[in-house]
Amino acid sequence: MFKTFRLQATDGAGTQGLYLGKTMRNRIGLCIFLLLNGAGGAVKAQTPPANLGAAPTEKVAPWRFIYHVGARQRLRTHAVLSSTDPANPVVVQIVTTSASVVKSVASNGDAVLSTRGDAEDIKINGQAVPSPPELPAVTRTVTAAGLLKQAPAGAGTGNGGALTRVIELLQNTPAPQQPVAVGESWAARVANPFLPGRSVDYACIFVGRRSLLGFNTVAVRIRASVPMTDGATPGLTIHLDSLYYVDPVAGRIVGMQFSADHVPVAAAGLADGVLHGHAEMIVAGTNDTTDVLNDGELATSSQAPTKPAHK
């Protein structure tokens, strides 16, 4: 039962559970925001994303994610993974601070990023879990278009593999290929990590302009349905929903809100888990210890495309 996983800290299943908890924590904290790069300048304001407005006909030019070799970025992620089974109430709370560095950049703009956690905290049903030895840095390859190109060897396998796959899918932040106005949408397609040879289609919507951490950003809503098996029933289809804020001039993500349902994590006793949270870059003197973001805009937004999506 999950109580054994939560309480036991000696050899056997309990110790394994604690290490799996650290793996889950690092996967969330180290994977979601590997698309960040560069150091943000210090700003004074500490406010949630402010709606800067955008005229209905205003077009935002396509952006690309820009990487510079040696650029470093710190980020903080808050995530909650909870059970939907009232008979087995499980709530895993995760807070991770990590740092990424750009190792190399190809001529087409694709980049290899290495990220390592420098502070983590995890609680299971309110009880802190001791930290095991640190895991090695995670290396990913990402494209200038905002897509995950290559995951590390062994990702998405073994215990907690479904959660790792979901996190990898949440890393995709597709950029448009042509100018977009508020309410306009575009599509992107990536491989389905649960079903080899199958794909996942992302629906991306330009929500509007936002001021976040002193940066003028563009907010993009992304939704996708991910079947875990052929002919998947509703309970075996994961629904991803995220909202990311990108500085289109600097070519970097400043913050993100995310959620996913029907996430099975056997190691945590979750047959049908719900993941939600937010992540943001750390700007010196602004959000060193306190988050500016929360999950509010994602939870309340009902933005739907007003015009057909384009590829």
DRENDO-1510 file (C-alpha; in Angstrom, 1 decimal, always signed):
<recs>
REC; n; res; u; v; w
REC; 1; MET; +0.0; +0.0; +0.0 .
REC; 2; PHE; +1.0; +3.6; -0.4 .
REC; 3; LYS; +1.5; +4.1; +3.4 .
REC; 4; THR; +4.5; +1.7; +3.3 .
REC; 5; PHE; +5.9; +3.7; +0.4 .
REC; 6; ARG; +5.4; +7.0; +2.3 .
REC; 7; LEU; +6.7; +6.0; +5.7 .
REC; 8; GLN; +9.4; +3.4; +5.3 .
REC; 9; ALA; +12.9; +4.7; +4.9 .
REC; 10; THR; +15.0; +1.6; +5.2 .
REC; 11; ASP; +16.0; -1.2; +2.8 .
REC; 12; GLY; +13.3; -2.7; +0.6 .
REC; 13; ALA; +10.2; -1.2; -1.0 .
REC; 14; GLY; +10.2; +1.9; +1.2 .
REC; 15; THR; +13.8; +2.9; +0.2 .
REC; 16; GLN; +12.9; +2.2; -3.4 .
REC; 17; GLY; +9.9; +4.4; -3.1 .
REC; 18; LEU; +11.9; +7.3; -1.7 .
REC; 19; TYR; +14.3; +7.1; -4.6 .
REC; 20; LEU; +11.5; +6.9; -7.0 .
REC; 21; GLY; +10.1; +10.1; -5.4 .
REC; 22; LYS; +13.4; +11.8; -6.1 .
REC; 23; THR; +13.3; +10.6; -9.7 .
REC; 24; MET; +9.8; +12.1; -10.1 .
REC; 25; ARG; +10.9; +15.3; -8.5 .
REC; 26; ASN; +13.9; +15.7; -10.8 .
REC; 27; ARG; +11.9; +14.7; -13.9 .
REC; 28; ILE; +9.5; +17.5; -13.2 .
REC; 29; GLY; +12.0; +20.1; -12.1 .
REC; 30; LEU; +14.7; +19.3; -14.6 .
REC; 31; CYS; +12.7; +18.4; -17.7 .
REC; 32; ILE; +9.8; +20.9; -18.1 .
REC; 33; PHE; +11.8; +24.0; -18.5 .
REC; 34; LEU; +15.0; +23.0; -20.3 .
REC; 35; LEU; +13.9; +25.5; -23.0 .
REC; 36; LEU; +15.0; +28.4; -20.9 .
REC; 37; ASN; +18.3; +30.0; -21.6 .
REC; 38; GLY; +20.2; +33.2; -20.9 .
REC; 39; ALA; +20.1; +35.4; -17.8 .
REC; 40; GLY; +17.3; +37.9; -17.2 .
REC; 41; GLY; +18.0; +41.4; -16.0 .
REC; 42; ALA; +16.9; +42.4; -12.5 .
REC; 43; VAL; +13.5; +44.1; -12.2 .
REC; 44; LYS; +11.6; +45.5; -9.3 .
REC; 45; ALA; +8.0; +44.7; -10.0 .
REC; 46; GLN; +6.6; +41.5; -8.3 .
REC; 47; THR; +3.2; +41.1; -9.9 .
REC; 48; PRO; +1.3; +38.2; -11.7 .
REC; 49; PRO; +1.2; +38.3; -15.5 .
REC; 50; ALA; -0.4; +41.7; -16.4 .
REC; 51; ASN; -2.6; +41.7; -19.5 .
REC; 52; LEU; -1.0; +44.2; -21.9 .
REC; 53; GLY; -3.8; +43.8; -24.4 .
REC; 54; ALA; -3.6; +43.3; -28.1 .
REC; 55; ALA; -5.8; +44.7; -30.9 .
REC; 56; PRO; -7.8; +41.9; -32.5 .
REC; 57; THR; -6.1; +42.5; -35.8 .
REC; 58; GLU; -2.6; +42.9; -34.4 .
REC; 59; LYS; -0.2; +40.3; -35.8 .
REC; 60; VAL; +2.7; +38.9; -33.8 .
REC; 61; ALA; +5.6; +37.9; -35.9 .
REC; 62; PRO; +6.8; +34.3; -35.7 .
REC; 63; TRP; +9.4; +33.8; -33.0 .
REC; 64; ARG; +12.2; +31.3; -32.6 .
REC; 65; PHE; +14.0; +30.1; -29.5 .
REC; 66; ILE; +17.5; +31.4; -29.3 .
REC; 67; TYR; +20.4; +29.6; -27.6 .
REC; 68; HIS; +23.9; +30.8; -26.8 .
REC; 69; VAL; +26.7; +28.4; -25.9 .
REC; 70; GLY; +27.5; +28.8; -22.2 .
REC; 71; ALA; +24.3; +30.7; -21.3 .
REC; 72; ARG; +23.0; +29.7; -17.9 .
REC; 73; GLN; +19.5; +30.0; -16.4 .
REC; 74; ARG; +18.0; +29.1; -13.0 .
REC; 75; LEU; +14.4; +28.1; -12.8 .
REC; 76; ARG; +11.9; +27.0; -10.1 .
REC; 77; THR; +9.1; +24.6; -10.6 .
REC; 78; HIS; +6.1; +23.9; -8.3 .
REC; 79; ALA; +4.1; +20.8; -9.1 .
REC; 80; VAL; +1.3; +18.7; -7.5 .
REC; 81; LEU; +0.6; +15.2; -8.4 .
REC; 82; SER; -2.6; +13.9; -6.8 .
REC; 83; SER; -4.9; +10.8; -6.9 .
REC; 84; THR; -8.4; +10.9; -8.2 .
REC; 85; ASP; -9.3; +7.8; -6.1 .
REC; 86; PRO; -11.1; +8.9; -2.8 .
REC; 87; ALA; -10.2; +5.5; -1.3 .
REC; 88; ASN; -6.5; +6.1; -1.8 .
REC; 89; PRO; -5.9; +9.9; -1.3 .
REC; 90; VAL; -2.4; +10.7; -2.4 .
REC; 91; VAL; -0.9; +14.2; -2.8 .
REC; 92; VAL; +2.7; +14.6; -3.9 .
REC; 93; GLN; +3.9; +18.2; -3.7 .
REC; 94; ILE; +7.2; +19.0; -5.5 .
REC; 95; VAL; +9.3; +22.2; -5.5 .
REC; 96; THR; +12.5; +22.1; -7.5 .
REC; 97; THR; +15.1; +24.7; -8.2 .
REC; 98; SER; +17.5; +23.9; -11.0 .
REC; 99; ALA; +20.0; +25.4; -13.3 .
REC; 100; SER; +20.5; +24.8; -17.0 .
REC; 101; VAL; +23.5; +25.5; -19.3 .
REC; 102; VAL; +23.6; +25.5; -23.1 .
REC; 103; LYS; +26.3; +23.0; -24.1 .
REC; 104; SER; +26.2; +23.4; -27.9 .
REC; 105; VAL; +24.2; +25.0; -30.7 .
REC; 106; ALA; +23.9; +23.6; -34.2 .
REC; 107; SER; +23.9; +25.8; -37.4 .
REC; 108; ASN; +20.1; +25.3; -37.6 .
REC; 109; GLY; +19.6; +26.6; -34.1 .
REC; 110; ASP; +19.0; +23.3; -32.3 .
REC; 111; ALA; +20.7; +23.2; -28.9 .
REC; 112; VAL; +21.9; +20.7; -26.4 .
REC; 113; LEU; +21.0; +21.7; -22.9 .
REC; 114; SER; +22.3; +20.2; -19.6 .
REC; 115; THR; +20.2; +20.8; -16.4 .
REC; 116; ARG; +21.0; +19.8; -12.8 .
REC; 117; GLY; +18.9; +20.3; -9.7 .
REC; 118; ASP; +20.4; +22.5; -7.0 .
REC; 119; ALA; +17.5; +22.4; -4.5 .
REC; 120; GLU; +14.5; +20.1; -4.1 .
REC; 121; ASP; +11.7; +19.6; -1.7 .
REC; 122; ILE; +9.0; +16.9; -1.9 .
REC; 123; LYS; +6.1; +16.1; +0.4 .
REC; 124; ILE; +3.8; +13.1; +0.2 .
REC; 125; ASN; +0.5; +13.6; +2.0 .
REC; 126; GLY; +2.1; +16.5; +3.8 .
REC; 127; GLN; +5.1; +14.5; +5.0 .
REC; 128; ALA; +8.6; +15.5; +3.9 .
REC; 129; VAL; +10.6; +12.8; +2.1 .
REC; 130; PRO; +14.4; +12.6; +2.8 .
REC; 131; SER; +16.6; +13.2; -0.2 .
REC; 132; PRO; +18.7; +10.3; -1.6 .
REC; 133; PRO; +22.0; +10.9; -3.4 .
REC; 134; GLU; +21.8; +13.5; -6.2 .
REC; 135; LEU; +20.9; +12.2; -9.7 .
REC; 136; PRO; +23.2; +13.1; -12.6 .
REC; 137; ALA; +22.4; +16.1; -14.9 .
REC; 138; VAL; +19.8; +15.6; -17.5 .
REC; 139; THR; +20.7; +16.4; -21.1 .
REC; 140; ARG; +18.1; +17.2; -23.8 .
REC; 141; THR; +18.3; +18.4; -27.4 .
REC; 142; VAL; +15.7; +21.0; -28.4 .
REC; 143; THR; +14.9; +22.8; -31.6 .
REC; 144; ALA; +14.6; +26.5; -32.4 .
REC; 145; ALA; +10.9; +25.9; -33.2 .
REC; 146; GLY; +10.3; +24.9; -29.5 .
REC; 147; LEU; +10.2; +21.1; -29.8 .
REC; 148; LEU; +12.0; +18.4; -27.9 .
REC; 149; LYS; +14.2; +16.6; -30.4 .
REC; 150; GLN; +16.0; +14.0; -28.3 .
REC; 151; ALA; +15.4; +12.7; -24.8 .
REC; 152; PRO; +18.1; +11.0; -22.7 .
REC; 153; ALA; +18.6; +7.2; -23.0 .
REC; 154; GLY; +16.1; +5.3; -20.8 .
REC; 155; ALA; +13.7; +8.1; -20.5 .
REC; 156; GLY; +10.1; +7.0; -20.1 .
REC; 157; THR; +10.9; +3.4; -19.1 .
REC; 158; GLY; +10.6; +1.6; -15.8 .
REC; 159; ASN; +8.7; +2.9; -12.7 .
REC; 160; GLY; +7.4; +6.4; -13.2 .
REC; 161; GLY; +7.8; +6.1; -17.0 .
REC; 162; ALA; +4.4; +7.5; -17.8 .
REC; 163; LEU; +5.1; +10.6; -15.8 .
REC; 164; THR; +8.4; +11.1; -17.6 .
REC; 165; ARG; +6.7; +10.8; -20.9 .
REC; 166; VAL; +4.0; +13.3; -19.9 .
REC; 167; ILE; +6.7; +15.8; -18.8 .
REC; 168; GLU; +8.6; +15.3; -22.1 .
REC; 169; LEU; +5.4; +16.1; -23.9 .
REC; 170; LEU; +4.9; +19.3; -21.8 .
REC; 171; GLN; +8.3; +20.5; -22.8 .
REC; 172; ASN; +7.1; +21.0; -26.4 .
REC; 173; THR; +6.2; +24.7; -26.8 .
REC; 174; PRO; +5.6; +25.0; -30.6 .
REC; 175; ALA; +6.3; +28.4; -32.2 .
REC; 176; PRO; +4.1; +29.6; -35.1 .
REC; 177; GLN; +5.4; +29.5; -38.7 .
REC; 178; GLN; +3.7; +32.7; -39.7 .
REC; 179; PRO; +2.3; +35.9; -38.0 .
REC; 180; VAL; -0.7; +35.3; -35.6 .
REC; 181; ALA; -3.3; +37.5; -34.0 .
REC; 182; VAL; -5.2; +37.0; -30.8 .
REC; 183; GLY; -7.4; +33.9; -31.1 .
REC; 184; GLU; -5.6; +32.5; -34.1 .
REC; 185; SER; -4.1; +29.1; -33.8 .
REC; 186; TRP; -1.5; +26.8; -35.3 .
REC; 187; ALA; -0.8; +23.1; -35.1 .
REC; 188; ALA; +2.3; +21.0; -34.4 .
REC; 189; ARG; +2.8; +17.3; -34.4 .
REC; 190; VAL; +5.3; +15.2; -32.4 .
REC; 191; ALA; +5.9; +11.5; -31.8 .
REC; 192; ASN; +3.7; +9.8; -29.2 .
REC; 193; PRO; +6.1; +8.4; -26.6 .
REC; 194; PHE; +3.5; +5.8; -25.5 .
REC; 195; LEU; +2.8; +4.4; -29.0 .
REC; 196; PRO; +5.8; +4.0; -31.4 .
REC; 197; GLY; +4.9; +5.1; -34.9 .
REC; 198; ARG; +1.9; +7.2; -33.7 .
REC; 199; SER; +1.8; +11.0; -33.3 .
REC; 200; VAL; +0.4; +13.6; -30.9 .
REC; 201; ASP; -1.2; +16.8; -32.4 .
REC; 202; TYR; -0.9; +20.1; -30.5 .
REC; 203; ALA; -3.4; +22.9; -30.9 .
REC; 204; CYS; -1.7; +26.2; -30.1 .
REC; 205; ILE; -3.6; +29.5; -29.6 .
REC; 206; PHE; -2.2; +33.0; -29.3 .
REC; 207; VAL; -4.0; +34.2; -26.1 .
REC; 208; GLY; -2.5; +37.7; -25.9 .
REC; 209; ARG; +0.4; +39.8; -24.6 .
REC; 210; ARG; +1.4; +39.6; -20.9 .
REC; 211; SER; +4.0; +41.4; -18.7 .
REC; 212; LEU; +5.8; +38.9; -16.6 .
REC; 213; LEU; +9.0; +39.4; -14.5 .
REC; 214; GLY; +9.7; +42.6; -16.3 .
REC; 215; PHE; +9.5; +41.1; -19.8 .
REC; 216; ASN; +6.9; +41.7; -22.4 .
REC; 217; THR; +5.8; +38.2; -23.3 .
REC; 218; VAL; +3.4; +36.5; -25.6 .
REC; 219; ALA; +1.0; +34.0; -24.0 .
REC; 220; VAL; +0.3; +30.7; -25.8 .
REC; 221; ARG; -2.3; +28.1; -24.8 .
REC; 222; ILE; -1.5; +24.5; -25.9 .
REC; 223; ARG; -3.8; +21.5; -25.7 .
REC; 224; ALA; -3.3; +17.9; -26.8 .
REC; 225; SER; -4.9; +14.5; -26.3 .
REC; 226; VAL; -2.4; +11.6; -25.9 .
REC; 227; PRO; -3.7; +8.0; -26.1 .
REC; 228; MET; -1.6; +5.6; -24.1 .
REC; 229; THR; -2.9; +2.4; -25.9 .
REC; 230; ASP; -4.4; +1.6; -29.3 .
REC; 231; GLY; -8.1; +2.3; -29.3 .
REC; 232; ALA; -7.7; +4.0; -25.9 .
REC; 233; THR; -10.8; +4.6; -23.8 .
REC; 234; PRO; -11.2; +8.1; -22.1 .
REC; 235; GLY; -9.5; +6.9; -19.0 .
REC; 236; LEU; -6.5; +5.8; -21.0 .
REC; 237; THR; -6.1; +9.1; -22.8 .
REC; 238; ILE; -4.0; +11.9; -21.2 .
REC; 239; HIS; -5.2; +15.4; -21.8 .
REC; 240; LEU; -2.4; +18.0; -21.7 .
REC; 241; ASP; -3.2; +21.7; -21.1 .
REC; 242; SER; -0.5; +24.4; -20.7 .
REC; 243; LEU; +0.0; +28.1; -21.0 .
REC; 244; TYR; +3.5; +29.4; -21.7 .
REC; 245; TYR; +4.9; +32.9; -21.8 .
REC; 246; VAL; +7.6; +33.6; -24.3 .
REC; 247; ASP; +9.7; +36.7; -24.8 .
REC; 248; PRO; +9.7; +36.7; -28.6 .
REC; 249; VAL; +12.5; +39.2; -28.9 .
REC; 250; ALA; +15.0; +37.3; -26.6 .
REC; 251; GLY; +13.6; +33.9; -27.8 .
REC; 252; ARG; +13.1; +32.4; -24.4 .
REC; 253; ILE; +10.3; +31.2; -22.2 .
REC; 254; VAL; +9.8; +33.2; -19.1 .
REC; 255; GLY; +7.1; +31.1; -17.4 .
REC; 256; MET; +4.6; +28.3; -17.8 .
REC; 257; GLN; +1.5; +26.8; -16.2 .
REC; 258; PHE; +0.6; +23.2; -16.9 .
REC; 259; SER; -1.8; +20.4; -16.2 .
REC; 260; ALA; -2.3; +16.8; -17.3 .
REC; 261; ASP; -4.9; +14.2; -16.2 .
REC; 262; HIS; -5.1; +10.4; -16.3 .
REC; 263; VAL; -1.3; +10.1; -15.4 .
REC; 264; PRO; -0.5; +6.6; -13.9 .
REC; 265; VAL; +2.4; +6.6; -11.5 .
REC; 266; ALA; +2.5; +3.1; -10.0 .
REC; 267; ALA; +5.5; +4.0; -7.8 .
REC; 268; ALA; +3.4; +6.5; -5.9 .
REC; 269; GLY; +0.3; +4.4; -5.8 .
REC; 270; LEU; -1.5; +6.5; -8.4 .
REC; 271; ALA; -3.5; +4.5; -11.0 .
REC; 272; ASP; -5.1; +7.7; -12.3 .
REC; 273; GLY; -3.2; +10.8; -11.3 .
REC; 274; VAL; -3.6; +14.5; -12.0 .
REC; 275; LEU; -0.6; +16.7; -12.5 .
REC; 276; HIS; -0.7; +20.5; -12.3 .
REC; 277; GLY; +1.7; +23.3; -11.5 .
REC; 278; HIS; +3.8; +26.2; -12.8 .
REC; 279; ALA; +7.4; +27.1; -13.5 .
REC; 280; GLU; +9.3; +30.3; -14.0 .
REC; 281; MET; +12.8; +31.6; -14.6 .
REC; 282; ILE; +14.5; +33.1; -11.5 .
REC; 283; VAL; +15.3; +36.8; -12.0 .
REC; 284; ALA; +17.7; +38.2; -9.4 .
REC; 285; GLY; +16.1; +40.6; -7.0 .
REC; 286; THR; +12.6; +39.8; -8.1 .
REC; 287; ASN; +11.5; +36.2; -7.4 .
REC; 288; ASP; +14.6; +34.7; -5.7 .
REC; 289; THR; +12.5; +32.9; -3.1 .
REC; 290; THR; +8.8; +33.7; -3.9 .
REC; 291; ASP; +7.0; +32.8; -7.1 .
REC; 292; VAL; +5.2; +35.4; -9.2 .
REC; 293; LEU; +3.2; +32.8; -11.2 .
REC; 294; ASN; +0.5; +30.5; -10.0 .
REC; 295; ASP; -2.0; +28.3; -11.9 .
REC; 296; GLY; -4.7; +31.0; -12.0 .
REC; 297; GLU; -4.8; +32.0; -15.7 .
REC; 298; LEU; -4.7; +28.4; -16.9 .
REC; 299; ALA; -7.5; +27.4; -14.6 .
REC; 300; THR; -9.8; +30.3; -15.6 .
REC; 301; SER; -8.9; +30.8; -19.3 .
REC; 302; SER; -11.3; +29.4; -21.8 .
REC; 303; GLN; -9.6; +30.8; -24.9 .
REC; 304; ALA; -10.7; +29.0; -28.0 .
REC; 305; PRO; -9.5; +29.7; -31.6 .
REC; 306; THR; -11.6; +32.2; -33.5 .
REC; 307; LYS; -10.0; +31.4; -36.8 .
REC; 308; PRO; -8.8; +28.1; -38.4 .
REC; 309; ALA; -5.5; +26.7; -37.4 .
REC; 310; HIS; -2.6; +26.7; -39.8 .
REC; 311; LYS; +0.2; +24.2; -40.1 .
</recs>
